[in-house]
Amino acid sequence: MSRASKEPAEPAAEVLAAFAIDRASLRRSGTGLINRTWFARDARNTPCVLQRVNPVFPPAIHYDIDVVTKHLRAKGLPTPMLIGSRHGALWYEHDGAVWRAMTHVDGESYEALQSTEQAREAGALLASFHHALADLDHEFRNARLGVHDTAKHLESLRAALTEHAAHAHYARIAALAAEVLELAAAAGEPRDAPDRIVHGDPKISNIVFAHGGTQALCLIDLDTLARMPVEFELGDAFRSWCNPKTEDASSATFALPLFKAALTGYAARIDGLLEPAEWQAIPAAIFRIAVELAARFCADALRERYFAWGAERYASASEHNQARTRGQLNLARTIRAQRAAIEDVVADAFS
């Protein structure tokens, strides 16, 4: 049984009262596999977003979100903002769960980019985000240490193979794991680089675009804010944005035209912030993050934890994570095949 199925269908009355939300206005979001999300309106009829925060995130993340979003707003960037509870806190705890409300930025999010124009806009938005936060002096409560420690994720996959040999789909998952580990041998190690404030999960579904247009408005789902080398952020962004299929599609590929547009948009807005070594690290980082995610999804296919899963398309969390693994494996293969062309695009953008 999935974790989501054990949770109440709707927020309790105490939760709604904490944020002055009208129950009649609740509308469940159809996207998002981490935090359960509803669109709603408060007592003043103002649009907002209510979320049940996944327990993988400590409540202290809200201090980080509050500081970062206030800094972004001061710099003139659109961003969702936390709405304090009537108790004066940034979140509300009820029946063992953490809830939060945020302002709603009206727009659309996508599971895959629709055009090179959207890719360019996504790149420009992420660069504006990085540039705006470059002067923020903040010690993060949730440091997220080791989140992109590829070696650690590979070791976790090996451990899952040992611990879950009795899994019903073990043979199928073990075959996927063998491919992950083979590709990982070519992933290399990240370079030493300065830490920068990053979003931490800049997949395409975490960008809000204007309705019916290509303008990228803001980044959402800010639970993963942290300081880390920017190559992790960019590798994760480009492996997501430049796949014209969804993350679950086994036929996932890396589209060079989308990458060129996205990197051009990023380069136009970053205004000299990155060092040469940070630019040069991008091609390897894209490949490494795709392999790393394949390892994480493959381990989750055995452990069946952390992510919710799409019960309308998959019979189990394991099958959903197997699909994710196959998608990232195919993506990694196409990235490796185009490595020289990817390096040329980076060289042109940096010159």
C-alpha positions, 0 to 999 in steps of 0.5 A: 500500500502506498503512503499516500493511501494511508493519509486523509483524503482532505485536510482536517478542519484544524489545518484549514482553520490554522490558515483560514482556508475555506474548505469549499475552495479546496482543489487537489493538485494532480501533480507532485509525488512528494508533497500532497498539494491543494489549491485553495482560497483563504477567508479573504478569497485570496488564492493560495496553496496548501501542502502536507509536507513529506516527512523526509523534509524537516520542519526547519526547511521553512526558515530557509524558504522564508529567508530565500523568498524574502530575498528574491522578492526584494530583488524583484523576482516573482516567488511563492511566499509562506503564509504564516499560520494564525498561531504565528508560525511558518508551518502548522503541525497536526496529527503527526504531519507538517502543513504549510500554506503559500501564496499562489503564482498563477501559471502552468507547469509541464512534465516536459518542455514544449519548445526551444523558446520555453527552454531558453526562458527556463535557463534565463529564470534559473540564472536570475534565481542564482544571480539574485541569491549570490549575495545572500548571507544565510546559514541553511538550517537544512544543509542537505549534505551529500545529496549529490554524492554519487558514490553514496547512491551507488553504494545504496543501490548495491546494499538494496540488491543485497537486502531485498533479494526476495523482492518479487521483481528482483531479477528485472531490477537486478538487470537494471542495476547492472546497467546503472553500475556499468554506466556509473563507471564512466561518470567520473568525479565532480571537481572542487568548486565553490558552493552557491545557493541553489534551488536543489531540484530544478526539474521542469515541473518545478518551473511555472510558466505564464498561461498560454505562453513561453515566459518562465515566471518562477521556481516552486517546490522550495524544500530543497534549497541549499548551498552546493556546487552549481554543477549539480544544479545545472546537471539536474536542470539540463537532464530534466529540461532537455528530455522531450519525454516525461521522466517516466518514459523509457524512451527518454532522450537528450535533445541537443536543440533544447540544451542549446536554447536552455544554456543560451538563456542561462548564459545571457542572464548569469552575468559573469557569476560562474567561474570557467571551471564551473562552465566546463563541469556542466557536460560531465554533470549532466551525465552524472546526475542522470546516472545518479538518479537511475541508481536512486530510482533503482534502489527505490524500486526494491525498497518501495519507499520515499516517493508516492507512485502513480497508481493510475498507471502502475501496479506498484511503487516498484513498477513506477520506479522501474520505469523511472530507472529505465528512463534515466538509463536511456537518457544517460546513454544518449547524453554519453553519445552526444558528449562532444556536441554538448561540450561544443555548446558549452564552449560556445555559450561561455566564449 
